Structures are given as C-alpha cells and as structure tokens.
C-alpha cells in the first residue's frame, strides 16, 4: 500500500490472547523509536507494534473487534479519536508523540 512521503503508513498487529483480541497500531515511521514523558518512557518496539500496513478502514475494523488496543503516533491516535474509540482527554504525550490505550470492559 503506497503512502505519500508526508503521511506515515499505519501498521496494525492483531494477536489473539486468552482475554480476547489485542491490537497494536502505530505510525510506521515511529517503529523502533523511544519517547519520554518525565520519568516514563515509551518504546515503539518492533516486536509489539510491527505489523501489516493498513488503510484507515482496516484500522477502524480492527479497533471495532478488539478487546484491548495500544496506539502510538499522531495519525493512529487521531484516527481512533475521530471514530470515537478514544477520548482526547485520555491521550498521553511523549516528546510530542501521541499514545493511547483502549480497553473494552
């Protein structure tokens, strides 16, 4: 899936766990990066976040099916906010990079 140079690819990884579907979504250009917020750090580890390149529709479908999701990056988090999965006030900032978690209970 081709992306323009200024729009990062979205990477989606889905894993079935004993507690349900775990989805990780990140802006592809953040893979392998580490960010900080005070004494807390966030590593966009390829082992956890690397996945298939996905369009916005695919990401939305994954978030709709998941039990838990972890999202990193402006594009990934904004998409989840836009479609009502994440509330803006629950988004964390790490060195200008957005991070959010979703848990359906």
Buried (B, 14 or more C-beta within 10 A) or exposed (E): EEBEEEEBBBBBBBEEEEEBBBBBBBBBBBBEBEBEBEEEEBBBBEEBBBBEEBEEEBBBBBBEEBBBBBBBBBBBBBBBBEEEBBEEEEBBEBEEBBBBEBEEE
